[in-house]
């Protein structure tokens, strides 16, 4: 996973979360501010809003967890309910048409929740601390994600993973996914990770050995194209927490999971 744009995430969230408050020139008690749309939403207040959305609280081991009764959990439950209904219908339709239905899942904050990392490092990114965090292989599941993967598999839909994690993080990702109950198709033929050293030929337009220039959209849409064109599947649904996980086509339907903590272009 690469997260150089965390501050951009805050700016993007500011535009939504702050519009009603500061756009109207309101202020907190004992504080005044100009009636201006130029002042961004206060970052301290934004963090509080994010904590409220997740229901963030440390557990007995001091690990920050999301609450199962939070607005975040409720939003996920709504998405999962709609997705299951659609997968059921789309899988039957694809089989009737002689197609092989498939679903594609991102991993970070689509299947494995990184909230504890975000809180501990104050929504900033460092490649060394991120690698150490991933390699612990101890992230909790995003609410409902193991059940959704299992549901798709039971409906006869082939499950693939399309992640921004590095190839060197494969074993940790597999270990972590197994821990949370996502133990379906975790082989190299179904789990696609970034391999800058020896990129696949289907990404040759933006990646050659030792020279990776693919954007997230190019990498992920190129991988989905490979799943459809080369492997012969029809991707009925694509799940991700970033819009860049979903853009670029090669999926009949996309599902954007909530994530107000960072932004990846």
C-alpha positions as CSV (number, residue, x, y, z in Angstrom):
1,X,0.0,0.0,0.0
2,X,1.3,3.5,-0.7
3,X,-0.1,6.5,1.1
4,X,1.7,9.7,0.1
5,X,-1.5,11.7,0.0
6,X,-2.8,11.5,3.6
7,X,-2.9,15.3,3.9
8,X,-4.9,15.4,0.7
9,X,-7.3,13.1,2.3
10,X,-7.8,15.5,5.1
11,X,-8.3,18.4,2.6
12,X,-10.9,16.3,0.7
13,X,-12.7,15.5,3.9
14,X,-12.5,19.1,5.0
15,X,-14.5,20.2,1.9
16,X,-17.4,17.9,2.9
17,X,-17.2,17.9,6.7
18,X,-16.4,21.6,7.0
19,X,-18.8,23.1,4.5
20,X,-21.8,23.5,6.8
21,X,-19.8,24.9,9.7
22,X,-17.1,27.2,8.4
23,X,-18.8,27.9,5.1
24,X,-21.5,29.6,7.1
25,X,-19.1,31.5,9.2
26,X,-20.0,29.7,12.4
27,X,-17.5,29.2,15.3
28,X,-17.0,27.2,18.4
29,X,-17.7,28.7,21.8
30,X,-15.2,31.5,22.6
31,X,-13.8,31.5,19.1
32,X,-14.6,33.8,16.2
33,X,-13.8,33.4,12.5
34,X,-14.3,35.4,9.4
35,X,-17.2,34.5,7.2
36,X,-15.0,33.0,4.6
37,X,-14.9,29.8,2.5
38,X,-11.1,29.9,2.3
39,X,-10.3,28.6,5.8
40,X,-10.2,24.8,5.8
41,X,-12.0,22.7,8.4
42,X,-10.0,22.6,11.6
43,X,-7.8,19.4,11.6
44,X,-8.4,18.7,15.3
45,X,-12.2,18.8,14.8
46,X,-11.8,16.6,11.7
47,X,-10.0,14.0,13.7
48,X,-12.8,14.0,16.3
49,X,-15.3,13.6,13.6
50,X,-13.4,10.6,12.2
51,X,-13.2,9.1,15.7
52,X,-16.9,9.5,16.1
53,X,-17.6,7.9,12.8
54,X,-15.5,4.8,13.6
55,X,-16.5,4.8,17.3
56,X,-12.7,4.6,17.8
57,X,-11.6,3.3,21.2
58,X,-8.5,1.3,22.5
59,X,-9.2,-2.3,23.5
60,X,-7.6,-4.0,26.6
61,X,-4.3,-4.2,24.7
62,X,-4.3,-0.6,23.7
63,X,-5.1,-1.4,20.1
64,X,-7.5,1.1,18.5
65,X,-10.6,-0.6,17.3
66,X,-13.8,0.5,15.5
67,X,-17.1,0.0,17.2
68,X,-19.5,-2.6,15.8
69,X,-22.3,-0.1,16.5
70,X,-20.7,2.9,14.9
71,X,-21.9,4.8,11.9
72,X,-19.0,3.2,10.0
73,X,-20.2,-0.3,10.8
74,X,-23.8,0.7,9.8
75,X,-22.6,2.0,6.5
76,X,-20.7,-1.2,5.8
77,X,-23.7,-3.3,6.8
78,X,-25.8,-1.4,4.2
79,X,-23.2,-1.9,1.5
80,X,-22.8,-5.6,2.3
81,X,-26.6,-6.2,2.2
82,X,-26.9,-4.6,-1.2
83,X,-23.8,-6.4,-2.5
84,X,-25.0,-9.8,-1.5
85,X,-28.3,-9.3,-3.2
86,X,-26.6,-8.2,-6.3
87,X,-24.0,-11.0,-6.3
88,X,-26.7,-13.6,-6.0
89,X,-28.6,-12.2,-9.0
90,X,-25.5,-11.4,-11.1
91,X,-23.9,-14.8,-10.6
92,X,-27.0,-16.6,-11.8
93,X,-27.3,-14.3,-14.8
94,X,-23.6,-14.8,-15.7
95,X,-23.9,-18.6,-15.5
96,X,-27.0,-18.5,-17.7
97,X,-25.0,-16.6,-20.3
98,X,-22.1,-19.1,-20.1
99,X,-19.8,-16.7,-18.3
100,X,-17.5,-17.3,-15.4
101,X,-18.4,-14.7,-12.7
102,X,-15.8,-13.2,-10.5
103,X,-15.5,-10.6,-7.8
104,X,-12.4,-8.5,-7.0
105,X,-11.5,-7.2,-3.5
106,X,-8.9,-4.6,-2.5
107,X,-7.2,-5.6,0.8
108,X,-6.2,-2.5,2.9
109,X,-9.3,-1.0,4.5
110,X,-11.5,-3.1,2.3
111,X,-10.8,-6.5,4.0
112,X,-8.2,-5.5,6.7
113,X,-8.7,-2.4,8.9
114,X,-5.7,-0.1,9.4
115,X,-7.4,2.2,11.9
116,X,-4.8,1.4,14.7
117,X,-2.0,2.5,12.4
118,X,-3.8,5.7,11.5
119,X,-4.4,6.6,15.1
120,X,-0.9,5.8,16.3
121,X,0.8,7.8,13.6
122,X,-1.7,10.6,13.6
123,X,-2.8,9.9,10.0
124,X,0.7,10.2,8.5
125,X,2.6,7.7,6.5
126,X,6.1,6.3,6.7
127,X,7.1,3.3,4.6
128,X,9.2,1.7,7.4
129,X,6.4,1.9,10.1
130,X,3.8,0.8,7.6
131,X,5.8,-2.2,6.5
132,X,6.4,-3.2,10.2
133,X,2.6,-2.8,10.8
134,X,1.6,-5.0,7.9
135,X,4.2,-7.6,8.7
136,X,2.7,-8.0,12.2
137,X,-0.2,-9.7,10.3
138,X,-2.6,-8.7,13.1
139,X,-5.1,-6.3,11.6
140,X,-8.8,-6.9,12.4
141,X,-11.2,-7.5,9.6
142,X,-13.3,-4.7,8.1
143,X,-16.7,-5.4,9.5
144,X,-18.6,-8.0,7.3
145,X,-15.7,-8.5,4.9
146,X,-15.0,-12.2,5.6
147,X,-18.7,-13.0,5.3
148,X,-18.9,-11.2,2.0
149,X,-16.0,-13.1,0.5
150,X,-17.4,-16.4,1.8
151,X,-20.8,-15.5,0.4
152,X,-19.4,-14.8,-3.1
153,X,-17.5,-18.1,-3.0
154,X,-20.6,-20.1,-1.9
155,X,-22.5,-18.6,-4.8
156,X,-20.0,-20.0,-7.3
157,X,-18.2,-16.7,-7.9
158,X,-14.4,-16.8,-8.3
159,X,-12.7,-14.5,-5.7
160,X,-9.7,-12.4,-6.7
161,X,-7.7,-9.8,-4.7
162,X,-6.1,-6.7,-6.2
163,X,-4.0,-4.9,-3.7
164,X,-1.4,-2.1,-3.5
165,X,0.6,-4.1,-1.1
166,X,4.1,-5.0,-2.3
167,X,5.0,-8.5,-3.4
168,X,7.4,-8.7,-0.3
169,X,4.3,-8.4,1.9
170,X,2.5,-11.4,0.4
171,X,3.1,-13.9,3.3
172,X,2.0,-11.3,5.9
173,X,-1.1,-10.5,3.9
174,X,-2.0,-14.2,3.5
175,X,-1.4,-14.9,7.2
176,X,-3.5,-11.9,8.3
177,X,-6.4,-12.7,5.9
178,X,-6.5,-16.3,7.2
179,X,-6.6,-15.0,10.8
180,X,-9.8,-13.0,10.1
181,X,-11.5,-15.8,8.2
182,X,-10.8,-14.8,4.6
183,X,-9.2,-18.1,3.6
184,X,-10.3,-18.4,0.0
185,X,-8.1,-18.3,-3.1
186,X,-5.0,-16.9,-1.4
187,X,-2.7,-18.3,-4.0
188,X,-0.6,-16.2,-6.4
189,X,-3.0,-16.9,-9.2
190,X,-5.8,-15.0,-7.4
191,X,-4.0,-12.5,-5.2
192,X,-2.3,-9.7,-7.3
193,X,0.2,-7.5,-5.5
194,X,2.6,-4.9,-6.7
195,X,5.8,-6.5,-8.1
196,X,8.1,-3.6,-9.2
197,X,11.1,-5.9,-9.7
198,X,9.4,-8.2,-12.1
199,X,6.1,-6.8,-13.2
200,X,3.7,-8.9,-15.3
201,X,3.7,-8.5,-19.0
202,X,0.1,-7.2,-19.0
203,X,1.3,-4.0,-17.3
204,X,4.2,-3.5,-19.8
205,X,2.7,-0.1,-20.8
206,X,3.6,1.4,-17.4
207,X,5.9,-1.1,-15.8
208,X,9.1,-2.8,-16.8
209,X,11.6,-4.6,-14.6
210,X,12.9,-2.1,-12.1
211,X,10.9,0.8,-13.6
212,X,7.4,1.0,-12.2
213,X,5.4,4.1,-13.4
214,X,1.9,2.7,-13.1
215,X,-0.7,4.9,-11.3
216,X,-3.0,3.1,-9.0
217,X,-5.8,3.2,-11.6
218,X,-3.5,1.8,-14.3
219,X,-2.3,-1.0,-12.1
220,X,-5.7,-2.0,-10.8
221,X,-7.6,-1.6,-14.0
222,X,-4.8,-3.4,-15.9
223,X,-5.1,-6.3,-13.5
224,X,-8.8,-6.5,-13.8
225,X,-8.4,-6.4,-17.6
226,X,-6.0,-9.4,-17.3
227,X,-8.6,-11.3,-15.2
228,X,-11.3,-10.7,-17.8
229,X,-9.3,-10.8,-21.1
230,X,-6.6,-13.3,-20.3
231,X,-8.2,-15.5,-17.6
232,X,-11.7,-15.5,-19.1
233,X,-13.7,-14.2,-16.1
234,X,-16.6,-11.7,-16.0
235,X,-16.0,-9.4,-13.0
236,X,-19.5,-8.8,-11.7
237,X,-18.3,-6.7,-8.8
238,X,-15.2,-4.8,-7.6
239,X,-14.8,-3.7,-4.0
240,X,-12.4,-1.0,-2.7
241,X,-12.1,1.8,-0.2
242,X,-10.5,4.2,-2.7
243,X,-12.0,5.5,-5.9
244,X,-8.7,4.6,-7.6
245,X,-9.4,1.0,-6.6
246,X,-12.5,1.2,-8.8
247,X,-11.8,3.4,-11.7
248,X,-10.7,2.3,-15.2
249,X,-13.5,-0.2,-16.1
250,X,-13.5,-4.0,-16.3
251,X,-16.1,-4.5,-13.7
252,X,-19.9,-4.6,-14.1
253,X,-20.5,-2.9,-10.7
254,X,-18.3,-1.1,-8.2
255,X,-18.7,-0.8,-4.4
256,X,-16.9,2.1,-2.6
257,X,-16.3,1.3,1.1
258,X,-16.0,4.2,3.5
259,X,-12.6,5.4,4.4
260,X,-12.1,9.1,5.6
261,X,-8.5,8.6,6.9
262,X,-6.4,8.8,3.7
263,X,-6.6,9.2,-0.1
264,X,-4.7,7.3,-2.8
265,X,-4.9,8.7,-6.4
